[in-house]
Amino acid sequence: MTEQFSPFNYATTCKTFSYSVPGDFNFAFDVVAKRATEADKVALIAVDRTGEEVIHHSYSDLDRASNRFANALMSMGVEKGDPALVVLPRIPEWYHVLLGCCKTGVIAMPGTNLLKAKDLEYRIKRADAKLAIVTTAHAEAVEEIMANCPTLEHLVLVGDEREGWSAFETICLAERDEVDRATLPTTRAEELMLIYFTSGTTANPKMVGRDHAYAFAHSITGDYWMDLKESDVHWTLTDTGWAKAAWGLLYPPLLAGSAILLYDGDGFDLDMHLKIITEQNVTTFCAPPTIYRAFAQSDTSGSDFSSLRHCFGAGEPLNPEAMRAWKDATGCDIYDGYGQTETINIVANFPGMEIRPGSMGKPCPGLTVDIIDDEGNIVDDDDVGHIGVKITDPYPPGLFRGYYRDEQETAVSFRNGWYYTGDTATRDPDGYIWFVGRSDDIITSAGYRISPFEVESALIEHAAVAESAVVAKPDDLRGEIVVAFITLAAGYAPSDDLAGEIQGFVKNLTAPYKYPRQIEFRDALPKTISGKIRRIELRDDARDLP
């Protein structure tokens, strides 16, 4: 379909942008509760895993339910500043808990549903969590590590009853569905609201503290890149434990007054996702590139994508091949965007702006983002450097202020007047930013600097390649050589002939010096619990290759 946007003049918007956060901003009160009284409408469309049961939840439903949980927290003696581990699937109670914590000033610590006992213990102990809120899926794991977590005083179980636990439904039903904001401690914009844990691709996860102003700053994410409206039904594919859920399932959509599609299904079921898009009239859609490729490489000829008006991707670099395939299947472009757990959306392709396939786009209004060297100097066009966010006055919207309880890592990331994201990129003469790789992933071979992402983008164009990861292998002659670990698409089998064919394909598609001099076929690539490839393992594997 023809996409219907609210395009804006990028240069004018950046020049005239203004931003001011109320000093005592509280998202649950100032957005959700306010909308519940002034413009109540559907906030959540909850679809069960069968796709058959659909329940609409209004903004007032969220407000009343979160009031009950806020009152329950106070009845338990949990106070402002107390950390609470929250591991819940994509169910409405996730909202009730996070919004209830927000109202009381309790610091929610969302965790992915893939966490194991040792992961839970690490998070509880690192943050001195006082409360754990989980479902039956994680109750046993919490009990297993409780003796090692002396700060953990309260256990809340959602959706069931269990000895030693407070049943979420029971404690909430015992409370009033109203709360007087004046009786609660004031939450200042700069005070902690959330703690996220990074995915830990190379080391233990770091704690990223997000203040109350972070929720307000996501108006930039929603207004410009996501282009969200009150009339939208928005669906982001993400686990509730990642910051991507804050982007797609929480702050921007609710700030805009949109309805959020909440599907509690396991894994990726193509037919189910197509059914939901069609039956629920999804208008804005966000997914990682792997999902877009799965859609586009399947038979969607009988599917109805006519409700979609705006699609965007985040979470990993977006290959041009994925963009072309999705466009062919649906008629919609994919607008790539970039940000981190530590930021809001900071670089994006915006409605009304030319999309350059493979580029992350341009810096978001309100933020100074550029490509810098180790000393904080802005590099020349087309030179590889670090993606940095300038530390300005007033402070950059949505940028965290340092890793919680980790001065050493904070000092590494904040220096020379910039926040160093840990990613590298180039900037073209028109200001578009092009992702190169993590700072420690760049391959230097015979004097050439090679971006793993660029090689992977070429590899994925080959029909036999389902997924790839490119790393460096030490080499006496060239310093390093490019090694590609590849999983094959259905119908292909590993062979020397196929490896040679893929190498030749890459040589013809990009500069010959970038081609993988060694190809290793794998049944699967090692990944973190967030689904990101653990390149540190592959680099170790590459060093051991003959």
C-alpha positions in Angstrom: 0.0 0.0 0.0 1.0 3.6 -0.3 2.5 4.6 3.1 0.8 7.5 4.8 3.2 9.5 6.9 3.5 12.8 8.6 6.8 13.8 6.9 8.8 16.7 8.4 11.6 18.9 7.2 14.6 17.3 8.8 16.9 20.3 8.8 14.2 22.7 10.1 13.1 20.3 12.8 16.6 19.8 14.1 17.3 23.5 14.2 14.0 24.4 16.0 13.8 21.4 18.3 13.1 22.2 21.9 12.8 19.8 24.8 12.0 20.2 28.5 11.2 17.5 31.0 9.0 18.4 34.0 11.0 18.2 37.2 8.7 15.7 38.9 7.7 13.7 35.8 6.2 10.3 36.4 5.1 8.4 33.3 2.4 6.3 35.0 0.7 9.3 36.4 1.4 12.0 33.8 0.7 9.9 30.7 -1.3 6.8 31.5 -3.5 8.2 34.3 -3.9 11.5 32.5 -5.0 9.8 29.3 -7.4 7.5 31.3 -9.3 10.6 32.5 -9.0 12.8 29.5 -9.0 10.6 26.4 -9.6 7.0 27.4 -9.3 4.5 24.6 -7.9 1.0 23.8 -4.3 0.8 25.1 -3.6 -3.0 24.7 -4.9 -5.6 22.3 -3.9 -8.8 24.1 -3.9 -11.9 21.9 -3.4 -15.3 23.5 -1.0 -17.8 22.0 -3.8 -19.6 20.1 -4.7 -16.3 18.3 -8.4 -16.9 19.1 -8.9 -15.0 22.4 -8.5 -11.2 22.0 -9.1 -8.9 24.9 -9.0 -5.1 24.7 -7.6 -3.2 27.7 -8.2 0.6 28.0 -5.9 3.2 29.4 -8.2 3.4 32.4 -7.9 -0.4 32.8 -4.1 0.0 33.0 -4.4 2.9 35.4 -6.7 1.1 37.8 -4.8 -2.2 37.7 -1.4 -0.4 38.3 -3.0 1.5 41.2 -3.9 -1.8 42.9 -0.4 -3.0 42.5 1.0 0.3 43.8 -1.1 0.0 46.9 0.0 -3.7 47.3 3.6 -2.6 47.2 3.0 -0.1 49.9 1.1 -2.7 52.0 4.1 -5.0 51.7 6.4 -2.3 52.9 8.3 -2.0 49.6 9.5 1.6 49.3 10.8 4.1 46.8 14.2 3.2 45.6 13.8 -0.5 46.3 14.8 -2.7 43.2 12.3 -5.3 42.0 13.2 -8.1 39.6 10.4 -8.5 37.0 10.4 -11.5 34.7 7.0 -11.8 33.0 5.9 -12.8 29.5 3.9 -10.6 27.2 0.8 -10.4 29.3 -1.1 -7.3 30.7 0.3 -7.9 34.2 3.7 -6.8 32.9 2.2 -3.3 32.4 0.4 -3.4 35.8 3.7 -4.2 37.5 5.9 -1.7 35.7 3.4 1.1 36.0 2.7 0.3 39.7 6.4 0.4 40.4 6.7 3.7 38.5 4.0 5.3 40.6 5.6 4.3 43.9 9.2 4.9 42.9 10.1 1.3 43.1 12.9 0.5 40.6 11.8 -2.2 38.2 14.4 -4.5 36.8 12.9 -6.2 33.7 14.5 -9.6 32.7 14.0 -11.8 29.7 12.0 -15.0 30.1 15.1 -17.0 29.0 16.9 -16.3 32.2 18.1 -19.3 34.3 18.7 -19.5 38.0 22.3 -18.3 37.9 21.2 -15.3 35.8 18.5 -14.4 38.3 21.0 -14.7 41.1 23.5 -12.4 39.4 20.9 -9.7 38.8 19.4 -9.9 42.3 22.7 -9.7 44.0 24.2 -7.0 41.8 21.3 -4.7 42.4 20.4 -5.8 46.0 16.8 -6.5 44.8 14.2 -6.6 47.5 11.4 -8.1 45.5 11.0 -10.7 42.7 7.9 -10.8 40.5 7.7 -13.8 38.2 5.4 -16.5 36.9 5.5 -20.3 37.6 8.1 -20.6 34.9 10.7 -19.0 37.1 9.4 -19.7 40.6 11.5 -22.8 41.2 14.6 -21.0 39.9 14.1 -18.2 42.3 13.6 -20.6 45.2 16.8 -22.4 44.2 19.0 -19.3 44.6 17.1 -17.5 47.5 19.6 -18.6 50.1 22.3 -16.7 48.2 20.3 -13.5 48.0 19.9 -12.0 51.5 18.3 -8.8 50.2 15.4 -10.6 48.7 12.4 -10.2 51.1 9.3 -10.5 49.0 8.2 -13.0 46.3 5.2 -12.3 44.1 3.8 -14.9 41.7 1.7 -13.9 38.7 -1.0 -16.3 37.4 -0.9 -19.0 40.1 -0.5 -19.8 43.8 2.5 -21.4 45.5 3.5 -21.9 49.1 5.8 -19.1 50.2 4.7 -16.7 47.5 2.2 -13.9 47.5 -0.3 -14.4 44.6 -0.3 -11.3 42.5 -4.1 -11.5 41.8 -4.9 -12.0 45.5 -2.8 -9.1 46.8 -4.1 -6.7 44.1 -7.8 -7.6 44.6 -7.3 -6.8 48.3 -6.4 -3.2 47.4 -8.3 -0.1 46.1 -8.0 0.8 42.4 -7.4 4.4 43.3 -4.2 6.0 44.6 -3.6 9.6 45.8 -0.4 10.8 44.1 0.0 13.4 46.9 0.5 10.6 49.4 3.4 9.0 47.5 7.0 10.2 47.5 7.7 12.5 44.6 9.7 11.0 41.7 12.2 13.4 40.3 12.9 13.2 36.6 16.6 12.4 37.3 15.9 9.6 39.7 16.1 5.9 38.8 13.0 4.3 37.3 14.4 1.1 35.7 17.5 -1.0 35.7 18.2 -2.9 32.5 21.0 -5.5 32.2 23.0 -5.5 28.9 23.0 -8.8 27.0 26.6 -9.6 27.9 28.1 -10.6 24.5 31.7 -10.4 25.8 31.4 -10.2 29.6 28.9 -10.2 32.5 25.9 -8.0 31.9 26.3 -4.4 33.0 23.5 -2.5 34.8 22.0 0.4 32.9 20.0 2.7 35.1 17.2 4.6 33.3 15.6 7.6 35.1 12.1 8.9 34.9 13.1 11.4 32.2 14.0 8.4 29.9 10.3 7.6 29.5 9.6 11.2 28.5 12.5 11.3 26.1 11.0 8.4 24.1 8.6 11.0 22.6 11.5 11.6 20.2 11.5 7.9 19.3 7.8 7.8 18.8 7.2 11.1 17.1 10.0 11.0 14.5 11.2 7.5 13.6 8.1 5.5 14.6 5.6 8.2 13.5 3.0 6.9 15.9 -0.6 8.3 16.0 -3.6 7.8 18.3 -5.2 5.8 15.5 -2.3 3.3 15.2 -2.3 -0.3 16.2 1.4 -0.9 16.9 3.2 -4.2 17.1 6.9 -4.7 18.1 8.3 -8.2 18.2 10.4 -8.3 21.4 10.8 -10.0 24.7 9.6 -8.0 27.7 13.0 -8.2 29.3 14.9 -6.1 26.8 15.0 -2.3 26.4 13.4 -2.8 23.0 10.2 -3.5 24.9 10.5 0.0 26.5 10.7 1.3 22.9 8.0 -0.7 21.2 5.7 -2.1 23.9 5.6 0.8 26.4 6.7 4.4 26.3 6.4 5.7 22.7 3.1 4.0 21.9 1.4 5.1 25.1 2.8 8.6 24.8 1.2 8.8 21.4 -2.1 7.2 22.6 -1.7 4.3 20.2 -3.0 0.8 20.8 -0.3 -1.8 21.4 -0.6 -5.4 20.0 0.5 -7.8 22.7 0.9 -11.4 21.6 1.9 -14.0 24.1 3.2 -16.6 21.7 6.4 -18.7 21.8 8.9 -18.3 19.0 8.1 -17.1 15.5 5.1 -18.7 13.8 4.7 -17.2 10.3 1.1 -18.1 9.8 0.1 -16.8 13.2 1.9 -13.5 12.7 0.3 -13.1 9.3 -3.1 -13.8 10.9 -2.6 -11.2 13.6 -1.4 -8.5 11.2 -4.5 -9.0 9.1 -7.2 -9.6 11.8 -6.0 -6.9 14.2 -5.4 -4.3 11.4 -1.8 -3.7 12.5 -0.7 -0.3 11.1 2.9 0.1 12.4 5.2 -2.8 12.7 8.8 -3.3 14.1 10.9 -6.4 13.9 14.5 -7.5 13.6 15.9 -8.2 10.1 15.9 -11.9 10.7 12.1 -11.8 11.1 11.7 -9.6 8.0 13.7 -12.1 6.0 11.6 -15.0 7.4 8.4 -13.3 6.2 9.8 -12.3 2.8 11.3 -15.8 2.1 8.0 -17.5 2.7 4.9 -17.7 0.6 2.9 -14.7 1.7 1.1 -14.4 -1.7 -2.4 -14.8 -0.1 -1.7 -12.5 2.8 -3.3 -9.1 3.4 -0.8 -6.4 4.4 -3.1 -3.5 3.4 -3.4 -2.2 7.0 0.4 -1.6 7.3 1.4 2.0 6.8 4.9 2.2 8.4 7.5 -0.6 9.1 10.8 -0.2 10.8 13.6 -2.3 12.1 16.0 -2.3 15.0 18.0 -4.5 17.3 20.7 -5.5 14.7 22.0 -4.0 11.5 19.5 -4.1 8.6 20.8 -5.6 5.4 19.7 -4.1 2.1 18.6 -7.6 1.0 16.1 -7.8 3.9 14.7 -4.4 2.9 14.3 -5.4 -0.7 12.6 -8.7 0.2 10.1 -7.1 2.5 9.3 -4.3 0.0 8.6 -7.0 -2.7 6.3 -8.9 -0.3 4.3 -6.1 1.2 5.0 -2.9 -0.7 6.3 -1.3 2.5 9.8 0.1 3.0 11.7 -0.7 6.2 12.9 2.4 8.1 16.1 1.4 9.9 16.8 2.9 13.3 19.6 2.7 15.8 19.9 3.0 19.6 21.0 1.1 22.6 19.8 0.1 26.1 21.8 3.2 27.1 19.9 5.6 24.8 16.6 6.2 23.1 16.5 6.1 19.3 19.5 8.3 18.3 19.9 7.6 14.5 17.1 6.8 12.1 15.5 6.9 8.7 12.6 9.3 9.0 9.3 9.6 7.1 9.8 12.0 4.1 13.6 11.3 4.0 15.3 9.4 1.3 16.1 5.8 2.5 19.6 4.7 1.6 19.6 0.9 1.9 22.2 -0.2 4.5 22.4 3.2 6.2 21.0 3.7 9.7 19.9 7.2 8.6 20.7 10.5 10.3 20.9 11.7 13.9 17.5 12.3 15.7 16.4 15.8 16.4 17.5 16.9 19.8 20.8 14.9 19.8 24.3 15.6 18.5 25.5 12.2 17.1 28.7 12.0 15.1 31.6 9.8 14.1 34.6 10.5 16.2 38.2 9.2 16.9 39.7 8.0 20.1 40.4 11.6 21.1 36.9 12.9 20.5 37.7 14.6 17.2 35.1 14.3 14.4 36.5 12.3 11.6 36.3 13.1 7.9 33.5 11.8 5.7 33.7 8.1 4.8 36.4 7.5 7.5 35.6 4.8 10.1 35.2 6.1 13.7 33.2 5.6 16.8 29.6 6.5 17.0 29.4 9.1 19.7 26.8 11.2 21.4 27.9 14.7 22.4 27.5 15.6 26.1 25.6 18.8 25.8 24.0 21.3 28.2 21.1 20.6 28.7 21.9 16.9 28.9 21.1 14.8 25.8 17.5 13.5 25.9 17.3 9.8 26.9 21.0 9.3 27.4 21.9 7.3 30.5 24.4 8.9 32.9 26.6 5.9 33.6 26.6 2.2 34.4 25.0 1.6 37.7 27.6 0.8 40.4 30.3 0.6 37.8 32.6 3.6 37.7 35.2 1.8 35.6 32.9 1.0 32.7 31.4 4.4 32.9 34.8 6.1 32.5 35.5 3.9 29.5 32.3 5.0 27.8 32.2 8.7 28.8 35.3 10.6 27.7 36.4 13.6 25.7 33.0 15.2 26.1 31.2 12.3 24.3 29.4 9.0 25.1 31.2 6.3 23.1 28.6 3.7 22.1 31.1 1.0 21.4 30.0 0.8 17.8 31.8 2.1 14.7 30.5 3.6 11.6 31.1 6.0 8.7 29.3 9.2 7.7 28.8 10.1 4.1 28.9 13.7 2.7 25.1 14.0 3.1 25.2 13.1 6.8 23.9 9.5 6.5 25.5 7.1 9.0 26.6 3.6 7.9 27.2 0.9 10.5 30.6 -0.8 10.4 30.7 -3.0 13.6 31.4 -3.2 17.2 34.7 -1.4 18.0 36.4 -4.7 18.8 35.0 -6.5 15.7 36.8 -4.5 13.0 39.2 -6.7 10.9 42.5 -5.4 9.8 43.9 -7.5 6.9 47.0 -6.5 4.9 46.4 -2.9 5.8 42.7 -2.9 4.9 40.1 -2.2 7.6 37.1 -4.5 6.9 33.6 -4.3 8.4 32.2 -7.7 9.4 28.7 -6.3 8.7 29.6 -5.3 5.2 30.8 -8.9 4.4 27.8 -10.4 6.1 25.5 -8.2 4.0 27.2 -9.6 0.9 27.0 -13.2 2.2 23.3 -13.0 2.9 22.6 -12.1 -0.8 23.6 -15.7 -1.7 20.7 -18.0 -1.8 22.5 -20.8 0.2 23.2 -18.5 3.2 20.6 -18.5 5.9 22.8 -16.7 8.5 26.4 -15.7 8.8 28.9 -14.2 11.2 32.3 -12.8 10.2 35.3 -12.6 12.5 39.0 -12.2 12.3 41.6 -15.0 12.4 45.2 -14.2 13.1 47.5 -14.6 10.1 51.3 -14.3 9.9 51.2 -12.7 6.4 48.2 -10.4 6.5 47.9 -9.8 10.2 44.3 -11.0 10.1 42.1 -12.8 7.6 38.3 -12.8 7.2 36.6 -16.0 8.4 32.9 -16.5 7.8 30.8 -18.9 9.9 27.7 -19.8 8.0 24.4 -21.7 8.5 22.8 -22.9 5.3 19.3 -22.4 3.9 17.1 -25.4 3.4 18.1 -27.6 0.5 21.9 -26.9 0.7 24.6 -29.0 2.1 28.2 -28.1 3.2 30.9 -28.7 0.6 34.2 -27.3 -0.6 32.5 -26.5 -3.9 29.8 -24.5 -2.2 32.4 -22.6 -0.1 34.3 -21.7 -3.2 31.1 -20.6 -4.9 30.2 -18.3 -2.0 33.7 -16.8 -1.9 33.5 -16.0 -5.6 30.1 -14.5 -5.1 31.3 -12.1 -2.4 34.4 -11.2 -4.5 32.0 -10.1 -7.3 29.6 -8.3 -5.1 32.1 -6.2 -3.0 35.7 -5.2 -3.0 37.7 -8.5 -3.5 40.0 -7.9 -0.5 36.9 -8.3 1.8 35.9 -11.8 0.8 36.1 -14.5 3.5 39.3 -16.5 2.9 38.0 -19.2 5.1 34.4 -20.5 5.4 33.2 -22.7 8.2 29.7 -24.3 8.0 27.8 -24.6 11.2 24.4 -26.0 12.2 23.8 -23.0 14.4 25.7 -19.9 15.6 26.3 -19.2 19.3 24.0 -16.5 20.6 23.2 -14.6 23.8 19.8 -15.0 25.4 18.8 -11.9 23.5 19.5 -13.6 20.2 22.7 -11.6 19.4 25.6 -13.6 18.0 28.4 -14.2 20.5 31.3 -13.2 18.3 33.7 -13.7 21.2 33.1 -17.4 20.9 33.6 -17.4 17.2 36.8 -15.4 17.4 38.1 -18.1 19.8 37.0 -20.8 17.4 38.6 -19.0 14.5 42.0 -18.9 16.3 41.9 -22.7 16.7 41.1 -23.3 13.0 43.9 -24.9 10.9 
